[in-house]
């Protein structure tokens, strides 16, 4: 939070100083206003490109965050379904599988989730998931009840594995399109501040104030965009609520 405040304040100070210095050096050129229409058109183009890049970027990160949250809920639901299937499994496999199923959401929430912010996975969580596959594959294929539960559990385990893989991929951050839109947003924001100085803004107080406010807003937007580039970190990060609530849910399953 304090980093964002420092960046916004620094952008305002730098913009104000640049307006004063650069505006004074171009003061004599303000009398020639023959190119005002051209400058206005170019300014509108830069503003339009910035808005388009920002809109595309916000859509990308919003969808990525929503998909990450939905996938986490589906992953937790799949774990609960496997737990239900264990009711007909023979001992001692049943208790061992149930123990692994209880450990999995705890490890995801407590160990793996904090590492997702750095784009990393947890080796312990991977080990538990591999052990689940091994234990369920070792179940007998008879009687029919156990066979059906075994097949259902394996199907759900494949879904859990795929959803976890998607979660880890999301932790890697933006794809190339998202990165391009982020760069376009930042470049557009810089252009909206630099362009008026290049075309000859004067150093009048109202111009300096106007540019300072504009720089503050654009700097805040850019900081917000950078903070949203990864769904498991930043201001709008996805929380592991699906897995923390799952631990209580599993305790109530007979």
N, C-alpha and C positions, 0 to 999 in steps of 0.2 A: 504493500500500500504506500509506504513512504517512498519507495522507488518511483512510483507513478507520480507522486506529488513533486518530487525533485525534477523529474523529466518535464513535467508541465511547466513548472516555474522557470526552469532553465530555458525552455523554448520561448517563453514570453520575454525573458530578459534579452536573449540573443536577438529575437525579432525586433524588439524595441530599439536596441542599440544599432542594429543594421538599418532600421528605418531612419533613425536620426542621422547617421553618418552618410548613408547612401542617398537619402532624400536631399540632404543639403548639397551634395555634389551634383545633383541633377536638377536643382531648383530652377536654373535658367531655361531648361528645356520645357517647362510646363506651359510656357506661353504658346508653344506650337502644338495645337490640339487637332491637327488635320488627320491624324491616324487614330483618333479616339474609337471609331467604329471597329477598325481592325483589332485594336487591343481588346475591346469588349468581346469581340467574337472569339479571339484566342483564349481569353479568360473563361468564357463559357464552355469552350471545348475541354479545357483542363478540368474544370469543375465537373463536367459531365462524365469524363473518363474516371475521375476519382469516385463519383457516386456509383457508377457501374461496377467498378472493381470492388468497392466496399459491399455492394449489394450481393454480388456473387460470392464473395468471401464469407459473409454472414450466413448465407444459405448453406454453404459447404460445412462450416463448423457447427451450425445448428443441427443439421442432419447427422453429422458424425457424432455429436454428443447424444442426440436422441437414440441413434442406433446402438451406441455403447450402453446406454441405460437399459434399453429393451433387451439386448443380448444378455446382460447380466441377470435380468429377471428370468429370462428363458433358461439360462444355465442353472440358476438356483432351483427353478421348477423341475428341471430334469433330474437334479440330484435327489429331490424329494420323491420323485416317481420311482427312481431306483430303490430308495429306502423302502417304499411300500412293497416293492416286488420281493424283498427279502423275507417277508412273513412266511413264505412256503419253502424257503431254502433250508437244507439240512444243517445241523450243527456239526462241527464248530465253525463252518464257513459263514453261517449267518451272522454270528456275533462279530467275527473278524471283519466282514464286509460292512456291517453297520458301524463299527468303530472307525473304519476308513471314511465312510460317508459323513460321519459327524466331524471328523478332522478336516475334511476338505474345505467346507465353507469357512471354518475358523482360520485355516491357513490362508485362504484367499483374502479374507477381510483384514487379518492382522499382519500377515507377512508379505503377500504378493501385492496387495493393493497399493501400499506406500511405494513399492518399487516401480509400479506402473508409471508414476510421474517421471521417472528417469528412463522409461522405455524398456525396463528389465522385467524378467520373470523370476519366480522363486523356485529354487531347485527342490525344496521340500514338497511344494504343491505338485510339481511334476512327478515326484516319486510316489506320492499317494495316489495320483491318478493312474500311474502305471501299475501299482499294486492292485488297484481295483480291477483293472482289465485282467490281470493274471488270476486273481481269485475267482472272478465270475466265469472266466474261461475254464477253470478247473472244476466247475460244478458238473455233476452228472447230468446226462441227457434224458434221464427217466427218474421218476414217473412223469406223466404229461404236465402236471402242475409245475414241477421244477423246470422242465424243459421250456415251457412257455415263459416262466419268470426269467430264466436265463437269457432267452432270446430278446425279451423286452428290455431287460437290463443292459444287454450289450448294445442294443439299438440306441438307448438313451445315453450310454457312455460315449458312443460315437458322436452324438449331438453335443454332449458336454465338451468333448475334445475339440470339436469344430468351433464351438462358441468361444472357448478359451483361446483358441488360435486367433479368432477374429479380435478378441479383446487385446491380445498382445500386439496384433498388427496395428490396432488403433492407437496403442500406447506409443507407437513409433512416430506419431505426429502426422502432419499433413502430407497428402500425396502431391504430385507435381503440379496439378491444377490449383490446389489450395495454396501452395507456395507461390505460384505465379500471381494469384489474386492478392496475396498478402503483400508481395513486392509492389504490385500495381497500386495498392491502397496507400502504402507508405510513400511511394514516388509521387503519386497524385497529391497527397497532403503537402509534401514539400513543395511541389510545383505551385500549389495554391497560395503559398506564403511567399515564395521567391518571385513569382511572375509579376505581382504588382510593383515590387522593388525594381525589377528590370525595366519596366515600362515607365518608371519615373514618378512614383509616389513622393509627395513632398513630406517634409518633416514636421508638418503641422500636428498639433496635439491630438486632434480628432483622428487623423490618419494613424498616428502611432498607437492610439487607444484601440482603434478598429483592428489593426493588424495584430496587436497583442492578444485581444480576445479571440480572434480567428486562430492564431497560433496555439493558444491554450486549448481550444475545443478540438482542433485537429490532432494535437499531441495526445490528448486524452483518448481520442478515438483510436489512434495508432497503438497506444499502450494497451488498450482494451483488446484490440485485434491480436496483438502478439500474445497476450495472456490467454487467449482462447484457442491457440493453435494446437493444443493437446487436450483431449477430453478428460484426462485424469489429473490435470494440474491446472492452476490458474483460478480465476474468480468463479467460473461456472463449471468447475470440475464435477464429475459424476462420483457419488459416494457409494460405498459398498452396502447400502441398506438392505438389498435383496439377500445378501449372504448373512448379515448379522441377524436378521429376522428368521432366516432359515434354521439357524441353530436351535431356536426356541421351538420352531415348528416340528423339527425332527424329534425333539424330546417328548412330544405329545402323540407320536405315531406308535401304535401298539406293535 
